[in-house]
Amino acid sequence: MTAIRRSTNQRSLRVFALPLAAALLAASCGGGGDDAAPDDQVVTEDSTGDTAPADDAAPDDAAPDDAAPASSIVDDDTSDGSPVEETLPPEENLEPVAGGTLRYGLTAETNGINPTASALSVNGLMIGNAVFDTLAALTPGGGWVPYLAESFTPSDDFRSWTMKLRPNITFHDGTPLNAEAITVNFESQRAHPLVGLAVKPFFPDEGAVTIVDDLTVIFNLLEPDAQFPSAAMTGQLGMVASPTWLEAAAADGALNQAPIGTGPFVFDSRSEDSVTRFVRNDNWWNGDVYLDAVEFFPVPDPDARNDLMFGGEINALHTTNQASTLDLRDDESIQRVENDAGEESFAMINSSVPPFDDIRARKALTLATPVDLYNDLIALGVNRPANQMFIPESPFYNPDVVQEHDDPDAAVVLAAEYCAERGTDENTVLGTPTCTDGKINIELQWSGPAVVQTRIADLLDEGWSVAFNVTFNELLEDEHVQQTAFGQYNVNTWRQFGAANPTGDNVWLMCRTIGGISLNWPRFCDEQRDALILATMAEPDNADRAPLLQELVQRIHDDYLYILFNHTLWTNAFAEEVHGVCERTAPDGTLLECATNGRTWFSSVWID
């Protein structure tokens, strides 16, 4: 079968990765695409999608297996990471047939499947796509349309959005989808100690959601957001769960593993770290569902995951592992959906404590980083190198932003200058002076155990050692994210900036998300940067947003908080008997996005 690749300008979501990362999904009201609805325009089910896009953003470790970009598909064998502008051809003269089970190999297990309380990384969101529908949905190229909602209508200043639901939809347990259900879902997310961290900073304390009638609610925001539906309503915040189930799950946490939504599949069974199974919803509100069942298998080892695919034991998988992608490309029977328009992989710096509260130390580390060697030896030339959070095809790309790297001599000069002035300050993470023997003392932290992450650490240390004394700290994933959230790190490897609407990345960048637990991971407050983000959120026209975002990218570069390696490439692969992956439609027939940030959907999939 022909392998598929579609490259778009859309940024993608990925929403969360761990207990803390869950928070990012809910509030990352992001998405990047076409112009948002102008004043008083009602975006209805027959909108074309040229208003605003949607997506979720979420951080994760930079290990090359589990990232989050958009969606594309290749019928070539290239491994140089060059973009391919090719749309997925429709499957003509093929009639869908009912039956069969889609067996999907995931990069990891998720700790729950509750959109109001669980840490939904790419894997949790993938599973969620089977059982939950979202209030809005992405369209190819960065647009969006109402989905569970029938329409969204903005106020003149974009500070409130009126949403009308489609009538006569019920959850799998018979509970009606209505305005009360929307309110319960929203308030449950906002009240959650982790998810709420990403929601509370962007809504008023009182009156965030107003019920107008049984099918209509108004979302009231703290600031204008012209992209609100695409940003907030297409990801985790837009997934709607049964309020009856939410009440029961609040009393019994075990029920977080047995979700109830309105989606095309109904929960059947779950054995954690083994298999989660959903069966067809014969009464789905949006039409026929073809598969008998969808089963999800967490397989953290990318080689083992590929072997299961080649052996026919699973018929779908996703990966960000470059070697796995190359092997999948070599098999002509495997269909591939690939995209690198989402997250970036990088080293991230904590600016709140010495030595990196001083920009000279941050810049020295950037200059000493062997980015070229990283992309050759770790990314295998598969991923495109990154200078910023936008790929060159994006309308928001700033060609003037070029990240410095591979300049050890300049790094040595800056480190020596820093040590001469501040070498006796305390590095509170290490409990040592910030400098020893003229070099800066730092700790590199990452999530493991992982062979690739250890290789990354050794490679970075080799470059950094000209100006830095590097201590390694490998932690289990949960502890790694927790220490990052509490600011207990110097520098780590990370993945982020995947919002379809780039203002959705506000949760990682704004001063208001710094606290005891911080989603602004580098803990860097720049009020001018905040002003640019707010101006971008309020602007419905991409032509007017572009210069604001290009200035934002320049400011991010100049602060030396992120040492970018590359644009993460997601590959979703399917066996040749799998069809319809890219045939999902809205109720009015509008074609919807095929894949985003490593996630796909299942309502249109069938197996011959």
Secondary structure, DSSP 8 states (H G I E B T S, - for coil): --------S--------STTTHHHHHH---B--S----TT--EETT--S-S--------B---SSS--------SS---S-----------TT-------EEEEEESS--S---TTTS---HHHHHHHHHH--BSEEEETTTEEEESSEEEEEE-TTSSEEEEEE-SS-B-TTS-B-SHHHHHHHHHHHHHSTTTHHHHGGGS-SS-SEEEEETTEEEEE-SS--TTHHHHHSSSGGGB---HHHHHHHHH-GGGGGS---SSSEEEEEEETTTEEEEEE-TT-TTS----SEEEEEE---HHHHHHHHHTTS-SEEEE--HHHHHHHHH-TT-EEEEE-SS-EEEEEE-TTSTTTTSHHHHHHHHHH--HHHHHHHTSTTTS-B-SSSS-TTSTT--TT-----S-HHHHHHHHHHHHHHHTTSEETTTTEESEETTEEEEEEEEE-S-HHHHHHHHHHHHHHTTTEEEEEEEE-HHHHHHHHHTT--SEEEEEE---SBBGGGHHHH-GGG-SSS-SSTT----HHHHHHHHHHHH---HHHHHHHHHHHHHHHHHHT-EEEEEE--EEEEE-TTEE-TT--B-TT--B--SEETTEE--TT-EE-
